[in-house]
Amino acid sequence: MPEYSLQTATSMLRAKYERVAAWNEERLVDRAAAAREADQAAELAQLRSKSGLQPQADRRDDQANQTQLRASHREKDEPLLTLSTIMAKRLDKLPDYCHPNVPDHLFHSSYEHVPSAFGCDKCDKKELIAREERYSRDPVIHYGGIASGNQVMRDGTARDAVAKELSIICFEMEAAGLMDVLPCLPIRGICDYSDSHKSKAWQRYAAFAAAALARDLLGVLPLTVEEARAAFSIDSERRTRIERRESLLQSLKFEQITSREASITDAHAKTCQWLLDHSAYEAWLDPSQTTRHHGLLWISGKPGAGKSTIMKYIYLKTKHQTRKKITLNSSFFFHSRGEYLERSISGMYRSILAQLLEGFPALQVVLDNPKLDMASRDDWPLSILKELLQKAVFSLGSRALNCFIDALDECDEQQIVDMVQFFEDLLETAMEKKVEVRICFSSRHYPYIDVRRGIRMTLDDQLGHDQDLAAYVQDRLRVKGRMVKELHSQILEKAAGVFLWVVLVVEILNKEDRRGGLALKKRLHELPNGLSELFKNILTRDDDNMEELLLCIMLILYAKRPLGPEEYYHALWCGLSIRGLVDPDIPDASNKGSVERSVISSSKGLAEITSSKSYQRSLRVGKLERPVVQFIHESVRDFLLKEKGIFDLWPDIGPNPTAASHESIKQCCIKYMQYCTEINLTNDSLLDGEVRTQFDLADEYGFSSVFDARKVREARQVDSFKFEMEDDIEHDYVFLGYASENVLYHANAAAATLPQDKFLVEFPVTKWIGILNNCPGAGSRARYQLGTDILYVLADQGLSRLIRTRLCAYPRINLRGDKYQYPLFAALAGGHRNSVAALLRLPANTKTGIDIVDSLTYGYDFQNYLNRTMLSWASQEHHTAMLGLLLEQGCAQVDEIDPGGQTALLRAIQGNDQEIVNMLLDYGADPDTAGREGTRPLYQALRDNCIAIMKTLLTKGADPNLWCHDSEPPLYWCYLRNSLPMARLLLEHGADPNPRCRSGTSLLCTAVSSHSTTFSRLILEHGVNVNETTDRGQSILVNAVEDGYYSMVALLLEMGADTNACDTSGIPVLKCAVSNGHESIARLLMRKGALARN
């Protein structure tokens, strides 16, 4: 048997002392990536190098223990003397753990085991590796990395590849789960070669050897619990770093990250296989040809040619082919019908980066940049995403990355150009750094984007693609008889390589065949060649249910998010019920057959429900992406919108079908809420007569904002509006959640051309809030307090058109309300620039409006708005233009006090903002108006040392002698702060030069007693009586003489102090100087005229 590989560790001993939580930092073999490969070989499943999983502090501890153990072994010269001693003592009790005395065989790694009941007796002995015989039967200790996984390694080739890649010495399984929760390194007794020739003959002996080494390790470990705790304490800084990484990684992901891929139909049997043998694909995978193409493969084709299906196919096949390599295969499928992140390069970068960092966790070190915002961020800047992706890619080392990005044409053209340029630069730099990266794009022929290097493949020219079309027709066309071949060839000829055309036509011909097949050739001849013409033919073949078709198209094109099948079913019923085209009772959405038939019939076969198979696939990747209703292909949308098919089909729809569609969906939402709540949301009877002023208060319900009388009545009704069974809402009223959440969104979109004045006047916002808040699944952001004004709701949701409509009727914006207090704050917090412009009555498309709106800071934590009015916030945040608008438009009172007790002028002074101060004073701010705690602007300027602002306040009439509550006179403040410039400024503007403080002491007395000659001279020069007496009736000159402060005495005498003044006992000042030993002061007094007899 060869030498044993044993890795020193402390896992068992640490568990003995205390349980310690630990965090993984580095993974040398990617367990997450292995888990994603469902069919990955068991030998490579979830391998991780244990030598790389330790926290740094723990690794240092283990290294120290190993060093001590090695030194101990060198001194003994018998590494496992303990083992020999134990075995000698316990041989009788443990005979099964003795040396097995059986031969040991090592085969070449590529030679597989031949099954047999007697070990390797049927294996070819010629495949054995010749080795020198060992001279000792004692085990040998090896120190090194150990790879840990959740399945046994049974492959010699894979064993050698991983060992070379990771510099590991053996494999094990026991520590795989433990490593995630406890810092540890395994001690491993080796009994086989991790190949297919596994044998258990040496297993017990190896286990005994490992136990002996663990016992030997006890001698170098801490002896007390306290020492163990100190040695193995958790590194809190590292824990914080790992938590931060996880938080940032999760914020990169988004709900629909895999929805498009999951909804793409799997390739038809026997199709797409040609691509794997295509020279372009093989060259793309060949590392030796990277210098020619830089790792870029670009597949292009006509709309509907099957590009997405092909991309999904090669993505999955490439994953399978590279499953035994340390390669990550990532993908992103652009989805123009999906949410913003599904159809933007921001979503693409976030998806690819998240997959890369999750697949190779060691790369998460790129997230340690302290500049990255730790807040939950829905809006990652593109520059940050690109920088992180570059750093992660360039840190791959020996790992490899394959990216598959589908449907570039479904993204904005300029974004595509920028993205392609970025990936070109990335690939070029990666090649220079010898990092293996490949990118595969797919798109339509237009827009055409030139690239410096790369392989281009056009599906239109591929024989394999034509064969795929033929295979599909052969398999799916149900027509029998002599004409099959003729139909077959005609279909392929007219298809011109467009797979979707073939799919639709085959279904049309099959339907004709089910009717008897008397006009198959005629029907095929009538069908136009192009996709758009085919769509028009399908939609206009009959005039049945055209209103239903139009509503179907509106719901799919213009719903804020894709509707689920049941939501679509009820929305369709609701819209048709308004026109009196369906039964008045709401249909049962739990009947899946009816729902599916409704989708097909209303769309005339051009819409579909994403398959339950896709739904199950999305569940497996941890995302709850339910089926939705969508067009069968993006080219349907192109036909209706880009090619203006909607005008051809409904010429009376008007010049703006978008607004008309949103108006229809808005009406569906209103009708549905009306039905579900049995309250007529547009009935004037709710108003009970004339509506009183918008600003009536309703103290009865304690609402924090002002609202009209109607809201009081609605609030009483909301008290009773509680769905008794929330399950009924989810299952019986499936469209209610969407209707309540998005009715205002659709009204805002319709307002582009259709007036919404009447809608806003009649919209019962309080009742709607009750519905919204009681719907299951309503997010916290969608919830509002009862009584919240409609303007606040519109601002919070960024509905700028409705804001402008509302302000025409009710022009006040200083209505205090919900979470962010004011509508303006809600718009700022939500980043709604157009809504901010609307609230400020700015035309957003003008230069001035853009400058003002863009200069604001959006997305603040709302704590920045707390205890502020709009005016005081604008003042605090130095927004001069906004402040001027608020005052000009009468949206604020210039001297109003905010909830924090401050005026806008005080906030501006605190920010030392001279411009804002000037503006407020020009608009009539009172320079003497105090805040709630009595602080006046002049005092605030004194405290904050704002001399320029202080001068402005005094120039504008601030009273320099006005006291502040619980404070000292302004000039006294200057003395206390030793600020001569401010004192001079106050004196120049008429300040009393000798005020008395709260205790009654004059400023001169205080200055003299504290020996402040400069301040004393200043106020004396402004007319203060130099012979002033203290509160005890004693001359201040006497005080200065008694203190022996020569400079102060000289100043007082210079300013005319009486040289013969006496103290309270009648003793002359000269005698005081002599008796106190101040000879120099005495001479000074005599020179100034003091009588010697005194």
Helices and strands as residue ranges (DSSP letters): H 11-17, H 31-36, G 42-44, E 48-49, G 50-52, H 56-76, H 81-90, G 95-97, G 125-127, E 145-148, H 156-166, E 168-172, H 175-178, H 203-217, G 218-220, H 225-231, H 236-252, H 259-263, G 273-277, H 279-285, G 287-289, H 290-293, E 296-301, H 307-321, E 327-333, G 340-342, H 345-359, G 361-368, H 382-394, E 400-406, G 408-410, H 413-432, E 436-444, E 455-458, G 459-461, H 463-476, H 484-495, H 499-514, H 520-526, H 531-540, H 546-558, H 565-578, H 592-603, E 607-609, H 612-620, E 629-631, H 634-637, I 638-642, H 645-649, G 651-653, H 657-677, G 684-687, G 699-701, H 709-720, H 726-731, H 736-750, H 757-762, H 765-774, G 780-782, H 790-797, H 800-809, H 823-830, H 833-839, H 847-854, G 862-865, H 870-876, H 880-888, H 904-910, H 914-922, H 937-943, H 947-955, H 970-976, H 980-988, H 1003-1009, H 1013-1021, H 1036-1043, H 1046-1054, H 1069-1075, H 1079-1087
